[in-house]
Amino acid sequence: MADTPLESQELIYDWNLVSPAPAPKRRVMVTDESLRDGLQSPSILHPEIEDKVYLLYLMRDLGVDAADLGLCGAGERFKYHVTVLAREIAKQGMNIQPQSAARTMISDIAPIVDASEEAGIPIEAAVFLGTSPIRQYAEGWTLDFLLRQTEESVSFAVEHGLPVMFVTEDTTRARPEALKQVYAAAIRAGAQRICAADTVGHATPEGVRALITYLRQVVDEINPKVGIDWHGHRDRGLDIVNTLVAIEAGADRVHACGMGIGERSGNTPMELLLVNLNLMGWADRDLTRLPEYCQLISEKCGVSIPFNYPVVGADSFRTATGVHAAAIVKALEKGDDWLTDCVYCGVPACMVGREQSIEIGPMSGEHNVRYYLREHDIQEHPVFVEKILTAAKRSNRLLGEEDVLRMVRIMRERIIAGQGIEDSDLIP
C-alpha cells in the first residue's frame, strides 16, 4: 500500500489501528467468480464472449489472481467460452489462474480436460460437493458416498493434468468430522487447494473465524502446502466482513463477483473487497479501472448500479450539502489533494480513478454555488450566487447544468437591460 501522507497521522485519529486486525501471513489472492457463480443469478443477462474477454482484461488490470471462467459441464456454449477465455489468458501471458467449476462427476470434469488441452493452459478444476447434514438428507447421500465421489472425481482430474480446488458446498453448516474426512480424501487424492463455501450466506464473523481456524489445523496436519479458499454469499449482508475475517483466520485466497451478482442476494462484491484490502494495507492493487469494470458488468449483465452504492455509485464522491461542500472547497483552496479527498470521505476517490464532485441543491450553501460557477467557467457575480442559491433552496431536487446556465443567461440579460431580477424568473 502506498505510504500514508504525513498529515494523516496528525489530522486523523484512526481507531482502526487501536487494536488492528493481524496482517495476513500469506499474500491475499483474489478469485473473480463473476463469469460463473455471478451468472447463476436468475435476473441477469449472459454477456457475449467478446464482452467476457474485455472483462478478463479488466480483471488482469485490477490484479485479480484467478478467474472462474464458467461451468464447462453446463453445455457446449459454456465450454467454448471457457476455452476462448483460457486461450486468451495463455496467449497474453496474463497472471490469472483460469478455473472452471464442476460437480464431482466425470461428465463435468472431462470437458474441463478438453478445454484445457485446446487452450494450452492448465485450468484449475473447482470441484464441488455438498457436505452439510441438511444437504445430505435432501439428496439421500451418506458420508461413504461423499468420500467415494471426492476420491474418484479429484483423482480423475489430477490424472488428466488439472490442478484441483476441492469445494465443499454449505461448509458453514457442515459437521467438523465430516469436513475433515472429505477434505482429507480430496487432499490425499491430489487437491492442491480446498475451499470453504458459505453457500447460503449463513455464517457470522464468529462462525467464519471458527471454521477457517479449524480447517487451517486440518490442512496443516495433512499437507501444510495446501491452500485455503473462502467463498462467501451475502444473504445476511455479512459478506465483506466475513471475507476479511476468513483472511485473518488463515484463508489465503478469497472469492468475489463484480457488483455482488450471484444467486439469491448474490456474492461478496469484488469492488468493495478490493477497496477494503487496499485500505487495510493487505494489498496494493491499482484500482483506477474499477469503475469501468463495474460499468461493464452493469451494462452487459443488466445490473443497475444504485446511486448510493459505495465506491462506484453516482453519489459515492458527490455532495450537495453546504457543510460538506464548504469543507471540501476549503481543502481545495489549500492546494492539498489528500486533504480534499479525505476531509469528508472514508475512501479516497483517487484510489478508484474518481474525483470529489460538488452540486447545488436544497441543502446547499454559498460554497456550493461559487465552486460550481468556477468549475463551469462562469463569473462568480454576487447576484448570480445569491439568486441561484435562493432558487436551489426553493427546489425539491438538484439543479442541473441546464438549470444553472439558463438562470445565468436570464440574469445577464436582465443586468445588461438594467432590469430587476425576480426570484420567480428563475424557477428551476
Secondary structure as UniProt FT lines:
FT   HELIX           6..11
FT   HELIX           15..17
FT   STRAND          29..32
FT   TURN            34..37
FT   HELIX           38..40
FT   TURN            42..43
FT   HELIX           49..61
FT   TURN            62..63
FT   STRAND          66..68
FT   HELIX           72..74
FT   HELIX           76..92
FT   STRAND          97..103
FT   HELIX           106..119
FT   STRAND          124..130
FT   HELIX           133..139
FT   HELIX           143..159
FT   TURN            160..161
FT   STRAND          164..169
FT   HELIX           171..173
FT   HELIX           176..188
FT   TURN            189..190
FT   STRAND          193..198
FT   TURN            199..200
FT   HELIX           205..222
FT   TURN            224..225
FT   STRAND          227..233
FT   TURN            235..236
FT   HELIX           239..249
FT   STRAND          253..257
FT   HELIX           258..260
FT   TURN            264..265
FT   HELIX           270..279
FT   TURN            280..281
FT   TURN            288..289
FT   HELIX           290..301
FT   TURN            307..308
FT   TURN            310..312
FT   TURN            314..317
FT   STRAND          318..319
FT   HELIX           322..333
FT   TURN            334..335
FT   HELIX           337..342
FT   TURN            343..344
FT   HELIX           349..352
FT   STRAND          357..358
FT   TURN            362..363
FT   HELIX           366..375
FT   TURN            376..377
FT   HELIX           382..394
FT   HELIX           401..416
FT   TURN            417..418
FT   HELIX           423..426
//
